[in-house]
Each structure stands twice: as structure tokens, then as C-alpha cells.
Amino acid sequence: MTERKCVGCGEMKPRSEMIKITKRYKDGKIIIEPDSKTFGRSAYFCYNKNCKELALKKNKLNKALKTSADLKGLLDGREYKSK
Ligand SMILES: [Zn+2]
């Protein structure tokens, strides 16, 4: 099973339990749960509110993606219940 590291809690988790966020190489646009044709720098975090908040803290997610975009704004308004 493919495992990814959570930017929030730092644990390795199965890809299916995580949310993917990608900065597209082409134009630097931030895409949440991109399709397989989107190439860019990606980061992952667990599907829960706590890890989302941890990932946003201290700009961890911004640093992981090397972006200054308003990730909190993008991520708020989405639901992060477990699948
Ligand atoms: Zn996590």
C-alpha cells in the first residue's frame, strides 16, 4: 500500500486516508485533490481537522509546497471527516 507522510502529525499513513494538495508546476496554482494529470510539488495530510490545523501552523504546509498562497482560505470550507 502506498503510504505518505502527513505534514501535520508527521506519521506515515495510507494514501487513501489522506488529502493531497499540489502546487502545479505549470502555473503554481494550488489544487486540492488533483487528478492524475496534474504534476507538481505535493504534500499530504490526514483527513481530520487536527492534522489540517497542525499542517497550517507555522506555515508548515506553505513551506512544504513552497508557496505563499492562502492555504487556510483554500482549505477552510472543505470537510475533513474520515472517509
Ligand atoms: Zn496527520
PDB file of the backbone (N, CA, C, O) and the ligand in Angstrom, with CONECT records:
HET     ZN  A 101       1
ATOM      1  N   MET A   1       0.852  -1.203   0.000  1.00  0.00           N
ATOM      2  CA  MET A   1       0.000   0.000   0.000  1.00  0.00           C
ATOM      3  C   MET A   1       0.887   1.253   0.000  1.00  0.00           C
ATOM      4  O   MET A   1       1.919   1.303   0.669  1.00  0.00           O
ATOM      5  N   THR A   2       0.469   2.228  -0.743  1.00  0.00           N
ATOM      6  CA  THR A   2       1.235   3.462  -0.808  1.00  0.00           C
ATOM      7  C   THR A   2       1.022   4.277   0.459  1.00  0.00           C
ATOM      8  O   THR A   2      -0.113   4.565   0.839  1.00  0.00           O
ATOM      9  N   GLU A   3       2.100   4.640   1.098  1.00  0.00           N
ATOM     10  CA  GLU A   3       1.987   5.469   2.290  1.00  0.00           C
ATOM     11  C   GLU A   3       2.621   6.832   2.056  1.00  0.00           C
ATOM     12  O   GLU A   3       3.606   6.974   1.331  1.00  0.00           O
ATOM     13  N   ARG A   4       2.030   7.808   2.687  1.00  0.00           N
ATOM     14  CA  ARG A   4       2.530   9.173   2.572  1.00  0.00           C
ATOM     15  C   ARG A   4       2.699   9.762   3.964  1.00  0.00           C
ATOM     16  O   ARG A   4       2.049   9.334   4.918  1.00  0.00           O
ATOM     17  N   LYS A   5       3.569  10.734   4.065  1.00  0.00           N
ATOM     18  CA  LYS A   5       3.806  11.358   5.351  1.00  0.00           C
ATOM     19  C   LYS A   5       2.903  12.581   5.522  1.00  0.00           C
ATOM     20  O   LYS A   5       2.804  13.432   4.639  1.00  0.00           O
ATOM     21  N   CYS A   6       2.260  12.642   6.666  1.00  0.00           N
ATOM     22  CA  CYS A   6       1.376  13.771   6.976  1.00  0.00           C
ATOM     23  C   CYS A   6       2.210  14.988   7.372  1.00  0.00           C
ATOM     24  O   CYS A   6       3.117  14.895   8.199  1.00  0.00           O
ATOM     25  N   VAL A   7       1.888  16.120   6.769  1.00  0.00           N
ATOM     26  CA  VAL A   7       2.591  17.360   7.107  1.00  0.00           C
ATOM     27  C   VAL A   7       2.225  17.803   8.531  1.00  0.00           C
ATOM     28  O   VAL A   7       2.990  18.510   9.187  1.00  0.00           O
ATOM     29  N   GLY A   8       1.045  17.378   8.996  1.00  0.00           N
ATOM     30  CA  GLY A   8       0.593  17.758  10.329  1.00  0.00           C
ATOM     31  C   GLY A   8       1.252  16.933  11.417  1.00  0.00           C
ATOM     32  O   GLY A   8       2.117  17.430  12.138  1.00  0.00           O
ATOM     33  N   CYS A   9       0.845  15.661  11.543  1.00  0.00           N
ATOM     34  CA  CYS A   9       1.321  14.830  12.652  1.00  0.00           C
ATOM     35  C   CYS A   9       2.641  14.136  12.344  1.00  0.00           C
ATOM     36  O   CYS A   9       3.289  13.617  13.253  1.00  0.00           O
ATOM     37  N   GLY A  10       3.049  14.119  11.085  1.00  0.00           N
ATOM     38  CA  GLY A  10       4.335  13.525  10.725  1.00  0.00           C
ATOM     39  C   GLY A  10       4.319  12.013  10.595  1.00  0.00           C
ATOM     40  O   GLY A  10       5.364  11.399  10.378  1.00  0.00           O
ATOM     41  N   GLU A  11       3.137  11.403  10.725  1.00  0.00           N
ATOM     42  CA  GLU A  11       3.049   9.947  10.612  1.00  0.00           C
ATOM     43  C   GLU A  11       2.857   9.501   9.174  1.00  0.00           C
ATOM     44  O   GLU A  11       2.344  10.242   8.335  1.00  0.00           O
ATOM     45  N   MET A  12       3.276   8.284   8.912  1.00  0.00           N
ATOM     46  CA  MET A  12       3.040   7.684   7.603  1.00  0.00           C
ATOM     47  C   MET A  12       1.661   7.035   7.626  1.00  0.00           C
ATOM     48  O   MET A  12       1.333   6.273   8.535  1.00  0.00           O
ATOM     49  N   LYS A  13       0.868   7.346   6.620  1.00  0.00           N
ATOM     50  CA  LYS A  13      -0.487   6.791   6.557  1.00  0.00           C
ATOM     51  C   LYS A  13      -0.781   6.372   5.129  1.00  0.00           C
ATOM     52  O   LYS A  13      -0.168   6.870   4.185  1.00  0.00           O
ATOM     53  N   PRO A  14      -1.744   5.433   4.973  1.00  0.00           N
ATOM     54  CA  PRO A  14      -2.128   5.059   3.605  1.00  0.00           C
ATOM     55  C   PRO A  14      -2.656   6.276   2.846  1.00  0.00           C
ATOM     56  O   PRO A  14      -3.361   7.116   3.405  1.00  0.00           O
ATOM     57  N   ARG A  15      -2.309   6.352   1.593  1.00  0.00           N
ATOM     58  CA  ARG A  15      -2.714   7.466   0.731  1.00  0.00           C
ATOM     59  C   ARG A  15      -4.222   7.705   0.785  1.00  0.00           C
ATOM     60  O   ARG A  15      -4.670   8.850   0.732  1.00  0.00           O
ATOM     61  N   SER A  16      -5.004   6.633   0.888  1.00  0.00           N
ATOM     62  CA  SER A  16      -6.463   6.752   0.849  1.00  0.00           C
ATOM     63  C   SER A  16      -7.023   7.474   2.068  1.00  0.00           C
ATOM     64  O   SER A  16      -8.166   7.930   2.050  1.00  0.00           O
ATOM     65  N   GLU A  17      -6.220   7.580   3.130  1.00  0.00           N
ATOM     66  CA  GLU A  17      -6.694   8.263   4.334  1.00  0.00           C
ATOM     67  C   GLU A  17      -6.195   9.691   4.421  1.00  0.00           C
ATOM     68  O   GLU A  17      -6.291  10.343   5.460  1.00  0.00           O
ATOM     69  N   MET A  18      -5.656  10.163   3.299  1.00  0.00           N
ATOM     70  CA  MET A  18      -5.047  11.491   3.348  1.00  0.00           C
ATOM     71  C   MET A  18      -5.602  12.394   2.268  1.00  0.00           C
ATOM     72  O   MET A  18      -6.159  11.941   1.268  1.00  0.00           O
ATOM     73  N   ILE A  19      -5.434  13.665   2.496  1.00  0.00           N
ATOM     74  CA  ILE A  19      -5.806  14.630   1.474  1.00  0.00           C
ATOM     75  C   ILE A  19      -4.526  15.120   0.807  1.00  0.00           C
ATOM     76  O   ILE A  19      -3.520  15.388   1.464  1.00  0.00           O
ATOM     77  N   LYS A  20      -4.595  15.227  -0.504  1.00  0.00           N
ATOM     78  CA  LYS A  20      -3.422  15.645  -1.271  1.00  0.00           C
ATOM     79  C   LYS A  20      -3.615  17.083  -1.723  1.00  0.00           C
ATOM     80  O   LYS A  20      -4.701  17.492  -2.132  1.00  0.00           O
ATOM     81  N   ILE A  21      -2.555  17.813  -1.639  1.00  0.00           N
ATOM     82  CA  ILE A  21      -2.601  19.198  -2.104  1.00  0.00           C
ATOM     83  C   ILE A  21      -1.352  19.432  -2.947  1.00  0.00           C
ATOM     84  O   ILE A  21      -0.235  19.134  -2.524  1.00  0.00           O
ATOM     85  N   THR A  22      -1.558  19.964  -4.130  1.00  0.00           N
ATOM     86  CA  THR A  22      -0.463  20.073  -5.108  1.00  0.00           C
ATOM     87  C   THR A  22      -0.314  21.495  -5.612  1.00  0.00           C
ATOM     88  O   THR A  22      -1.291  22.193  -5.881  1.00  0.00           O
ATOM     89  N   LYS A  23       0.923  21.894  -5.728  1.00  0.00           N
ATOM     90  CA  LYS A  23       1.207  23.151  -6.426  1.00  0.00           C
ATOM     91  C   LYS A  23       1.626  22.772  -7.842  1.00  0.00           C
ATOM     92  O   LYS A  23       2.673  22.158  -8.051  1.00  0.00           O
ATOM     93  N   ARG A  24       0.802  23.144  -8.796  1.00  0.00           N
ATOM     94  CA  ARG A  24       1.032  22.748 -10.189  1.00  0.00           C
ATOM     95  C   ARG A  24       2.288  23.411 -10.742  1.00  0.00           C
ATOM     96  O   ARG A  24       2.476  24.621 -10.614  1.00  0.00           O
ATOM     97  N   TYR A  25       3.147  22.597 -11.360  1.00  0.00           N
ATOM     98  CA  TYR A  25       4.393  23.120 -11.939  1.00  0.00           C
ATOM     99  C   TYR A  25       4.120  24.216 -12.965  1.00  0.00           C
ATOM    100  O   TYR A  25       4.757  25.269 -12.980  1.00  0.00           O
ATOM    101  N   LYS A  26       3.155  23.922 -13.810  1.00  0.00           N
ATOM    102  CA  LYS A  26       2.830  24.798 -14.938  1.00  0.00           C
ATOM    103  C   LYS A  26       2.646  26.259 -14.549  1.00  0.00           C
ATOM    104  O   LYS A  26       3.239  27.148 -15.160  1.00  0.00           O
ATOM    105  N   ASP A  27       1.821  26.506 -13.529  1.00  0.00           N
ATOM    106  CA  ASP A  27       1.459  27.892 -13.216  1.00  0.00           C
ATOM    107  C   ASP A  27       1.466  28.208 -11.717  1.00  0.00           C
ATOM    108  O   ASP A  27       1.114  29.315 -11.310  1.00  0.00           O
ATOM    109  N   GLY A  28       1.867  27.234 -10.906  1.00  0.00           N
ATOM    110  CA  GLY A  28       1.937  27.496  -9.468  1.00  0.00           C
ATOM    111  C   GLY A  28       0.602  27.492  -8.759  1.00  0.00           C
ATOM    112  O   GLY A  28       0.526  27.822  -7.575  1.00  0.00           O
ATOM    113  N   LYS A  29      -0.461  27.118  -9.472  1.00  0.00           N
ATOM    114  CA  LYS A  29      -1.794  27.093  -8.874  1.00  0.00           C
ATOM    115  C   LYS A  29      -1.886  25.955  -7.847  1.00  0.00           C
ATOM    116  O   LYS A  29      -1.382  24.855  -8.075  1.00  0.00           O
ATOM    117  N   ILE A  30      -2.535  26.241  -6.718  1.00  0.00           N
ATOM    118  CA  ILE A  30      -2.712  25.230  -5.686  1.00  0.00           C
ATOM    119  C   ILE A  30      -3.990  24.446  -5.952  1.00  0.00           C
ATOM    120  O   ILE A  30      -5.067  25.027  -6.093  1.00  0.00           O
ATOM    121  N   ILE A  31      -3.865  23.139  -6.018  1.00  0.00           N
ATOM    122  CA  ILE A  31      -5.017  22.293  -6.314  1.00  0.00           C
ATOM    123  C   ILE A  31      -5.175  21.257  -5.211  1.00  0.00           C
ATOM    124  O   ILE A  31      -4.239  20.536  -4.866  1.00  0.00           O
ATOM    125  N   ILE A  32      -6.402  21.206  -4.662  1.00  0.00           N
ATOM    126  CA  ILE A  32      -6.691  20.226  -3.626  1.00  0.00           C
ATOM    127  C   ILE A  32      -7.242  18.978  -4.300  1.00  0.00           C
ATOM    128  O   ILE A  32      -8.140  19.067  -5.138  1.00  0.00           O
ATOM    129  N   GLU A  33      -6.723  17.846  -3.948  1.00  0.00           N
ATOM    130  CA  GLU A  33      -7.073  16.564  -4.552  1.00  0.00           C
ATOM    131  C   GLU A  33      -7.026  16.646  -6.086  1.00  0.00           C
ATOM    132  O   GLU A  33      -8.053  16.504  -6.749  1.00  0.00           O
ATOM    133  N   PRO A  34      -5.851  16.872  -6.630  1.00  0.00           N
ATOM    134  CA  PRO A  34      -5.716  16.983  -8.091  1.00  0.00           C
ATOM    135  C   PRO A  34      -5.937  15.642  -8.780  1.00  0.00           C
ATOM    136  O   PRO A  34      -5.835  14.583  -8.161  1.00  0.00           O
ATOM    137  N   ASP A  35      -6.240  15.709 -10.072  1.00  0.00           N
ATOM    138  CA  ASP A  35      -6.366  14.458 -10.828  1.00  0.00           C
ATOM    139  C   ASP A  35      -4.969  13.958 -11.215  1.00  0.00           C
ATOM    140  O   ASP A  35      -3.963  14.618 -10.957  1.00  0.00           O
ATOM    141  N   SER A  36      -4.935  12.804 -11.825  1.00  0.00           N
ATOM    142  CA  SER A  36      -3.643  12.160 -12.094  1.00  0.00           C
ATOM    143  C   SER A  36      -2.828  12.875 -13.168  1.00  0.00           C
ATOM    144  O   SER A  36      -1.653  12.568 -13.368  1.00  0.00           O
ATOM    145  N   LYS A  37      -3.447  13.821 -13.850  1.00  0.00           N
ATOM    146  CA  LYS A  37      -2.716  14.548 -14.898  1.00  0.00           C
ATOM    147  C   LYS A  37      -2.049  15.817 -14.371  1.00  0.00           C
ATOM    148  O   LYS A  37      -1.354  16.522 -15.104  1.00  0.00           O
ATOM    149  N   THR A  38      -2.274  16.092 -13.092  1.00  0.00           N
ATOM    150  CA  THR A  38      -1.688  17.297 -12.511  1.00  0.00           C
ATOM    151  C   THR A  38      -0.310  16.988 -11.952  1.00  0.00           C
ATOM    152  O   THR A  38      -0.164  16.139 -11.072  1.00  0.00           O
ATOM    153  N   PHE A  39       0.701  17.682 -12.467  1.00  0.00           N
ATOM    154  CA  PHE A  39       2.044  17.460 -11.968  1.00  0.00           C
ATOM    155  C   PHE A  39       2.516  18.668 -11.201  1.00  0.00           C
ATOM    156  O   PHE A  39       2.331  19.811 -11.618  1.00  0.00           O
ATOM    157  N   GLY A  40       3.124  18.391 -10.079  1.00  0.00           N
ATOM    158  CA  GLY A  40       3.624  19.493  -9.281  1.00  0.00           C
ATOM    159  C   GLY A  40       4.188  18.990  -7.972  1.00  0.00           C
ATOM    160  O   GLY A  40       4.324  17.787  -7.751  1.00  0.00           O
ATOM    161  N   ARG A  41       4.510  19.929  -7.116  1.00  0.00           N
ATOM    162  CA  ARG A  41       5.004  19.594  -5.785  1.00  0.00           C
ATOM    163  C   ARG A  41       3.801  19.295  -4.899  1.00  0.00           C
ATOM    164  O   ARG A  41       2.864  20.091  -4.835  1.00  0.00           O
ATOM    165  N   SER A  42       3.822  18.169  -4.226  1.00  0.00           N
ATOM    166  CA  SER A  42       2.655  17.768  -3.447  1.00  0.00           C
ATOM    167  C   SER A  42       2.968  17.573  -1.972  1.00  0.00           C
ATOM    168  O   SER A  42       4.097  17.275  -1.583  1.00  0.00           O
ATOM    169  N   ALA A  43       1.943  17.749  -1.178  1.00  0.00           N
ATOM    170  CA  ALA A  43       2.034  17.457   0.248  1.00  0.00           C
ATOM    171  C   ALA A  43       0.736  16.761   0.645  1.00  0.00           C
ATOM    172  O   ALA A  43      -0.283  16.877  -0.036  1.00  0.00           O
ATOM    173  N   TYR A  44       0.795  16.045   1.749  1.00  0.00           N
ATOM    174  CA  TYR A  44      -0.356  15.266   2.203  1.00  0.00           C
ATOM    175  C   TYR A  44      -0.598  15.523   3.677  1.00  0.00           C
ATOM    176  O   TYR A  44       0.327  15.792   4.443  1.00  0.00           O
ATOM    177  N   PHE A  45      -1.864  15.434   4.056  1.00  0.00           N
ATOM    178  CA  PHE A  45      -2.134  15.367   5.496  1.00  0.00           C
ATOM    179  C   PHE A  45      -3.375  14.527   5.736  1.00  0.00           C
ATOM    180  O   PHE A  45      -4.192  14.335   4.835  1.00  0.00           O
ATOM    181  N   CYS A  46      -3.510  14.028   6.960  1.00  0.00           N
ATOM    182  CA  CYS A  46      -4.604  13.123   7.307  1.00  0.00           C
ATOM    183  C   CYS A  46      -5.949  13.837   7.187  1.00  0.00           C
ATOM    184  O   CYS A  46      -6.054  15.054   7.339  1.00  0.00           O
ATOM    185  N   TYR A  47      -6.968  13.030   6.909  1.00  0.00           N
ATOM    186  CA  TYR A  47      -8.326  13.532   6.809  1.00  0.00           C
ATOM    187  C   TYR A  47      -8.911  13.848   8.165  1.00  0.00           C
ATOM    188  O   TYR A  47      -9.875  13.204   8.580  1.00  0.00           O
ATOM    189  N   ASN A  48      -8.377  14.792   8.848  1.00  0.00           N
ATOM    190  CA  ASN A  48      -9.043  15.238  10.074  1.00  0.00           C
ATOM    191  C   ASN A  48      -8.632  16.680  10.362  1.00  0.00           C
ATOM    192  O   ASN A  48      -7.607  17.180   9.897  1.00  0.00           O
ATOM    193  N   LYS A  49      -9.480  17.310  11.145  1.00  0.00           N
ATOM    194  CA  LYS A  49      -9.330  18.734  11.395  1.00  0.00           C
ATOM    195  C   LYS A  49      -8.017  19.046  12.112  1.00  0.00           C
ATOM    196  O   LYS A  49      -7.355  20.047  11.837  1.00  0.00           O
ATOM    197  N   ASN A  50      -7.668  18.164  13.029  1.00  0.00           N
ATOM    198  CA  ASN A  50      -6.470  18.374  13.825  1.00  0.00           C
ATOM    199  C   ASN A  50      -5.216  18.444  12.946  1.00  0.00           C
ATOM    200  O   ASN A  50      -4.396  19.350  13.097  1.00  0.00           O
ATOM    201  N   CYS A  51      -5.076  17.505  12.048  1.00  0.00           N
ATOM    202  CA  CYS A  51      -3.894  17.492  11.181  1.00  0.00           C
ATOM    203  C   CYS A  51      -3.915  18.657  10.202  1.00  0.00           C
ATOM    204  O   CYS A  51      -2.863  19.180   9.834  1.00  0.00           O
ATOM    205  N   LYS A  52      -5.094  19.060   9.783  1.00  0.00           N
ATOM    206  CA  LYS A  52      -5.176  20.233   8.925  1.00  0.00           C
ATOM    207  C   LYS A  52      -4.640  21.449   9.672  1.00  0.00           C
ATOM    208  O   LYS A  52      -3.852  22.228   9.137  1.00  0.00           O
ATOM    209  N   GLU A  53      -5.081  21.593  10.909  1.00  0.00           N
ATOM    210  CA  GLU A  53      -4.622  22.745  11.693  1.00  0.00           C
ATOM    211  C   GLU A  53      -3.124  22.686  11.982  1.00  0.00           C
ATOM    212  O   GLU A  53      -2.428  23.700  11.937  1.00  0.00           O
ATOM    213  N   LEU A  54      -2.643  21.484  12.279  1.00  0.00           N
ATOM    214  CA  LEU A  54      -1.203  21.324  12.502  1.00  0.00           C
ATOM    215  C   LEU A  54      -0.412  21.652  11.233  1.00  0.00           C
ATOM    216  O   LEU A  54       0.655  22.264  11.289  1.00  0.00           O
ATOM    217  N   ALA A  55      -0.952  21.238  10.105  1.00  0.00           N
ATOM    218  CA  ALA A  55      -0.260  21.474   8.832  1.00  0.00           C
ATOM    219  C   ALA A  55      -0.200  22.965   8.496  1.00  0.00           C
ATOM    220  O   ALA A  55       0.742  23.439   7.862  1.00  0.00           O
ATOM    221  N   LEU A  56      -1.230  23.690   8.938  1.00  0.00           N
ATOM    222  CA  LEU A  56      -1.270  25.127   8.638  1.00  0.00           C
ATOM    223  C   LEU A  56      -0.453  25.940   9.640  1.00  0.00           C
ATOM    224  O   LEU A  56      -0.040  27.065   9.358  1.00  0.00           O
ATOM    225  N   LYS A  57      -0.232  25.352  10.807  1.00  0.00           N
ATOM    226  CA  LYS A  57       0.513  26.033  11.852  1.00  0.00           C
ATOM    227  C   LYS A  57       1.956  26.279  11.413  1.00  0.00           C
ATOM    228  O   LYS A  57       2.558  25.446  10.735  1.00  0.00           O
ATOM    229  N   LYS A  58       2.486  27.397  11.795  1.00  0.00           N
ATOM    230  CA  LYS A  58       3.872  27.750  11.451  1.00  0.00           C
ATOM    231  C   LYS A  58       4.143  27.634   9.943  1.00  0.00           C
ATOM    232  O   LYS A  58       5.280  27.427   9.521  1.00  0.00           O
ATOM    233  N   ASN A  59       3.099  27.769   9.159  1.00  0.00           N
ATOM    234  CA  ASN A  59       3.246  27.706   7.705  1.00  0.00           C
ATOM    235  C   ASN A  59       3.906  26.434   7.193  1.00  0.00           C
ATOM    236  O   ASN A  59       4.557  26.439   6.148  1.00  0.00           O
ATOM    237  N   LYS A  60       3.733  25.350   7.933  1.00  0.00           N
ATOM    238  CA  LYS A  60       4.330  24.075   7.509  1.00  0.00           C
ATOM    239  C   LYS A  60       3.937  23.679   6.092  1.00  0.00           C
ATOM    240  O   LYS A  60       4.771  23.295   5.273  1.00  0.00           O
ATOM    241  N   LEU A  61       2.635  23.787   5.834  1.00  0.00           N
ATOM    242  CA  LEU A  61       2.146  23.365   4.522  1.00  0.00           C
ATOM    243  C   LEU A  61       2.656  24.316   3.434  1.00  0.00           C
ATOM    244  O   LEU A  61       3.019  23.884   2.339  1.00  0.00           O
ATOM    245  N   ASN A  62       2.675  25.590   3.744  1.00  0.00           N
ATOM    246  CA  ASN A  62       3.228  26.552   2.777  1.00  0.00           C
ATOM    247  C   ASN A  62       4.689  26.235   2.462  1.00  0.00           C
ATOM    248  O   ASN A  62       5.129  26.316   1.315  1.00  0.00           O
ATOM    249  N   LYS A  63       5.418  25.878   3.498  1.00  0.00           N
ATOM    250  CA  LYS A  63       6.837  25.559   3.287  1.00  0.00           C
ATOM    251  C   LYS A  63       6.989  24.277   2.474  1.00  0.00           C
ATOM    252  O   LYS A  63       7.822  24.198   1.571  1.00  0.00           O
ATOM    253  N   ALA A  64       6.175  23.275   2.802  1.00  0.00           N
ATOM    254  CA  ALA A  64       6.250  22.001   2.082  1.00  0.00           C
ATOM    255  C   ALA A  64       5.987  22.196   0.594  1.00  0.00           C
ATOM    256  O   ALA A  64       6.593  21.538  -0.251  1.00  0.00           O
ATOM    257  N   LEU A  65       5.078  23.109   0.293  1.00  0.00           N
ATOM    258  CA  LEU A  65       4.706  23.335  -1.108  1.00  0.00           C
ATOM    259  C   LEU A  65       5.476  24.501  -1.726  1.00  0.00           C
ATOM    260  O   LEU A  65       5.346  24.780  -2.918  1.00  0.00           O
ATOM    261  N   LYS A  66       6.265  25.167  -0.914  1.00  0.00           N
ATOM    262  CA  LYS A  66       6.991  26.352  -1.366  1.00  0.00           C
ATOM    263  C   LYS A  66       6.052  27.348  -2.060  1.00  0.00           C
ATOM    264  O   LYS A  66       6.247  27.732  -3.213  1.00  0.00           O
ATOM    265  N   THR A  67       5.044  27.739  -1.312  1.00  0.00           N
ATOM    266  CA  THR A  67       4.087  28.697  -1.848  1.00  0.00           C
ATOM    267  C   THR A  67       3.720  29.711  -0.778  1.00  0.00           C
ATOM    268  O   THR A  67       3.813  29.436   0.418  1.00  0.00           O
ATOM    269  N   SER A  68       3.303  30.883  -1.223  1.00  0.00           N
ATOM    270  CA  SER A  68       2.807  31.875  -0.276  1.00  0.00           C
ATOM    271  C   SER A  68       1.299  32.023  -0.394  1.00  0.00           C
ATOM    272  O   SER A  68       0.718  32.970   0.137  1.00  0.00           O
ATOM    273  N   ALA A  69       0.669  31.090  -1.089  1.00  0.00           N
ATOM    274  CA  ALA A  69      -0.785  31.140  -1.282  1.00  0.00           C
ATOM    275  C   ALA A  69      -1.523  31.012   0.055  1.00  0.00           C
ATOM    276  O   ALA A  69      -0.981  30.480   1.025  1.00  0.00           O
ATOM    277  N   ASP A  70      -2.743  31.499   0.093  1.00  0.00           N
ATOM    278  CA  ASP A  70      -3.574  31.421   1.293  1.00  0.00           C
ATOM    279  C   ASP A  70      -4.180  30.018   1.393  1.00  0.00           C
ATOM    280  O   ASP A  70      -5.320  29.783   0.991  1.00  0.00           O
ATOM    281  N   LEU A  71      -3.395  29.106   1.933  1.00  0.00           N
ATOM    282  CA  LEU A  71      -3.848  27.715   2.004  1.00  0.00           C
ATOM    283  C   LEU A  71      -4.989  27.540   2.987  1.00  0.00           C
ATOM    284  O   LEU A  71      -5.885  26.725   2.772  1.00  0.00           O
ATOM    285  N   LYS A  72      -4.952  28.302   4.058  1.00  0.00           N
ATOM    286  CA  LYS A  72      -6.038  28.205   5.033  1.00  0.00           C
ATOM    287  C   LYS A  72      -7.363  28.568   4.365  1.00  0.00           C
ATOM    288  O   LYS A  72      -8.375  27.889   4.536  1.00  0.00           O
ATOM    289  N   GLY A  73      -7.324  29.647   3.609  1.00  0.00           N
ATOM    290  CA  GLY A  73      -8.527  30.071   2.893  1.00  0.00           C
ATOM    291  C   GLY A  73      -9.030  29.008   1.931  1.00  0.00           C
ATOM    292  O   GLY A  73     -10.234  28.786   1.800  1.00  0.00           O
ATOM    293  N   LEU A  74      -8.087  28.354   1.261  1.00  0.00           N
ATOM    294  CA  LEU A  74      -8.462  27.306   0.314  1.00  0.00           C
ATOM    295  C   LEU A  74      -9.037  26.078   1.010  1.00  0.00           C
ATOM    296  O   LEU A  74      -9.970  25.441   0.522  1.00  0.00           O
ATOM    297  N   LEU A  75      -8.455  25.766   2.160  1.00  0.00           N
ATOM    298  CA  LEU A  75      -8.843  24.525   2.836  1.00  0.00           C
ATOM    299  C   LEU A  75     -10.069  24.681   3.713  1.00  0.00           C
ATOM    300  O   LEU A  75     -10.806  23.720   3.935  1.00  0.00           O
ATOM    301  N   ASP A  76     -10.290  25.891   4.212  1.00  0.00           N
ATOM    302  CA  ASP A  76     -11.484  26.105   5.023  1.00  0.00           C
ATOM    303  C   ASP A  76     -12.705  25.937   4.131  1.00  0.00           C
ATOM    304  O   ASP A  76     -12.660  26.233   2.937  1.00  0.00           O
ATOM    305  N   GLY A  77     -13.761  25.476   4.702  1.00  0.00           N
ATOM    306  CA  GLY A  77     -14.951  25.291   3.899  1.00  0.00           C
ATOM    307  C   GLY A  77     -15.006  23.915   3.263  1.00  0.00           C
ATOM    308  O   GLY A  77     -15.991  23.557   2.618  1.00  0.00           O
ATOM    309  N   ARG A  78     -13.936  23.144   3.448  1.00  0.00           N
ATOM    310  CA  ARG A  78     -13.981  21.764   2.995  1.00  0.00           C
ATOM    311  C   ARG A  78     -14.182  20.887   4.211  1.00  0.00           C
ATOM    312  O   ARG A  78     -13.855  21.279   5.331  1.00  0.00           O
ATOM    313  N   GLU A  79     -14.710  19.726   3.995  1.00  0.00           N
ATOM    314  CA  GLU A  79     -14.938  18.824   5.117  1.00  0.00           C
ATOM    315  C   GLU A  79     -13.793  17.836   5.237  1.00  0.00           C
ATOM    316  O   GLU A  79     -13.252  17.357   4.241  1.00  0.00           O
ATOM    317  N   TYR A  80     -13.444  17.548   6.456  1.00  0.00           N
ATOM    318  CA  TYR A  80     -12.316  16.650   6.675  1.00  0.00           C
ATOM    319  C   TYR A  80     -12.673  15.466   7.535  1.00  0.00           C
ATOM    320  O   TYR A  80     -11.886  15.015   8.368  1.00  0.00           O
ATOM    321  N   LYS A  81     -13.867  14.974   7.320  1.00  0.00           N
ATOM    322  CA  LYS A  81     -14.261  13.753   8.035  1.00  0.00           C
ATOM    323  C   LYS A  81     -13.493  12.587   7.458  1.00  0.00           C
ATOM    324  O   LYS A  81     -13.049  12.618   6.310  1.00  0.00           O
ATOM    325  N   SER A  82     -13.345  11.574   8.258  1.00  0.00           N
ATOM    326  CA  SER A  82     -12.726  10.353   7.751  1.00  0.00           C
ATOM    327  C   SER A  82     -13.616   9.765   6.670  1.00  0.00           C
ATOM    328  O   SER A  82     -14.840   9.881   6.724  1.00  0.00           O
ATOM    329  N   LYS A  83     -12.997   9.143   5.703  1.00  0.00           N
ATOM    330  CA  LYS A  83     -13.750   8.538   4.612  1.00  0.00           C
ATOM    331  C   LYS A  83     -14.461   7.274   5.085  1.00  0.00           C
ATOM    332  O   LYS A  83     -15.150   6.622   4.300  1.00  0.00           O
TER     333      LYS A  83
HETATM  334 ZN    ZN A 101      -1.715  13.535  10.375  1.00  0.00          ZN2+
END
